[in-house]
């Protein structure tokens, strides 16, 4: 269908734009969502009819304000992060990359950590976790690549839609929760950071992490549920950060996942990086698949689409691959089995923590909602087992540490646990460039 789309004539620059296409019986609809720098969301809908003569435009609904986004700044942001302007966030509508950190004043991680702890000084300390050594040899001559996978819980969902009935309301406030998130990141110092449910990219994570030496990319969901929440801070999506002093970006792809040929609301980012120490290349990907019971086939189709995209990007597994994500799927689901049996030769890193090396952890998320208690294994770090070794992995919290009220809490900022692994290249990897 080739229908004209009306343009907003106010001259505003847009932070991003995305579209959703739906098949509605005999009618097609194209929805465009645009967020302007004045922090308002605009919507246009184009409808068309299917007939033997082809699609024809029926009507165009003009732009209307859907909701206003949160505009408040925080103590942490105002103290440590450079003020944002629209140009840094609108260089490309669907490929959002951090500005060159050379133009930003660096900050000391210790200074940021101290400020986080000052904000949290009246709260109980963050949970402490230990790394488990998984090395079978010590042959690697280069420092490991530390990767963190984490669904950090979108702020709009945490306060507005997820109904964490046992979590104190104060523990969900962004002023404190963001400090706990940053403290977790600073404590484990990942070289690569893969996040889901990020709805404070532009005002928190991008400016702060850029000044810590990371280059970031953000890909929002085309139709984020965060936008349904009053006083939201914009859409949530996936974010990928890597340290620029360790890696060089070779290629990047933002992937809108499909299911049964239909474009969906879920996304992925895949980037090919080159290690500056060794010159070796690898691909790192982050994704967040469709949630909820009853959507198993849908998730399976999304997973197959992602695998096909990664097959093309890695040239049929010639380039080593690491895939991080909240798959919203237990190990018994088809999408898990697709990844485990893929021709990309992937293994799940956290299986290595089990006694037999074949079992996933008992949980990566544990929460209590109005519908009851939920304990599931949904988050994974997959890696090319022919080309990469897992040197260590961060152990999970015990039931005793988590406590009877589960997650999130004053001790932990998300309903999902972070996963952290140290990787090294095999000495003679198969299929490397």
Buried (B, 14 or more C-beta within 10 A) or exposed (E): BEBEEEEEEEEBEBBBBBBBEEEEEEEBBBBBBBBBBEBBBBBBBBBBBBEEEEBEEEEBEEBEEEBEBBEEBBEBBEEBBBEBEBEBBBEEEBBBBBBEBEEBEEBEBEEBBEBBBEBBEEBEEBBEBEBEEBBEEEEBEEEBBBBBBBBBBBBBBBBBEBEBEBBEEEBBEBEBBBBBBBBBBBBBEBBBBBBBBBBBBBBBBBBBBBBBBBBBBBBBBBBBBBBBBEEBBBBBBBBBBBBBEBBBBEEBBBBBBBBEEEBBBBBBBBBBBBBEEBEBBBBBBBBBBBBEEEBBEBBBBBBBBBBEBBBEBBEEBBBBBBBBBBBBBEBEBBBBBBBBEBEBBBBBBBBBBEEEEEBBBEBBBBBBBEEEEBBBBBBBBBBBBBBBBBBBBBBBBEEEEBBEBBBBBBBBBBBBBBBBBBBBBBEEBEBBE
